[in-house]
């Protein structure tokens, strides 16, 4: 009798552990159904042809959409979260792509590359002036001339000018507080398509969204007192230059938001499924 009870308890514990593992595994990556395009897709950062499903990620701060035909996958990322917008524009943004449903990165598209020089000054002015990014957007966009194709370690494989790239295309827009990113990437390789997913309609691919790791530096002692007195904070900011959290020894440290690092499985549409809304 005691042996039977002991075996029953062991079996129950084992089943419980399997259920927990299954639930945690299923919840780790969300699945998005891609749509077949109702009209030709133009990679311009605007909404006209995007009636596809939107998958909320990062506590609904980011929405991911996907459209595919028999030749290309189109990815759309949108966010109204100002801290994430600042991260994507200021530090750079990478979309990772991989065939199948896992997170084994095949290659990534890095765009924007991160603001430097004149672009960084324009972004800083937008933060300082209370977030009037739309007014300065044409000049900011003009600074985003190039993108990089990177390997699984994030090392550049190739840098291209956006205007001269045809197989892979990227664009970004900012209207009424909404930042929209669009990407076109070939499904299959071939002539003029050196970088492709290696997938066909009906299969699944993995898409990852990532902003870079944030370097945390201890503020200099001679600057800390001045920052504490000023207490400045820009309106369109990610916490880098203003209000902070109090750290050791009473120092004020920047309140930096979590970096973006999320994945989704995209099930590619098939032509016989028709256009999905």
Helices and strands as residue ranges (DSSP letters): H 2-26, E 30-33, E 55-57, E 62-68, E 72-79, H 82-91, E 94-99, E 107-110, H 118-128, H 133-143, E 146-150, E 156-161, G 162-164, E 169-175, E 178-186, E 204-210, H 221-230, E 244-246, G 248-250, E 252-254, E 261-267, G 271-273
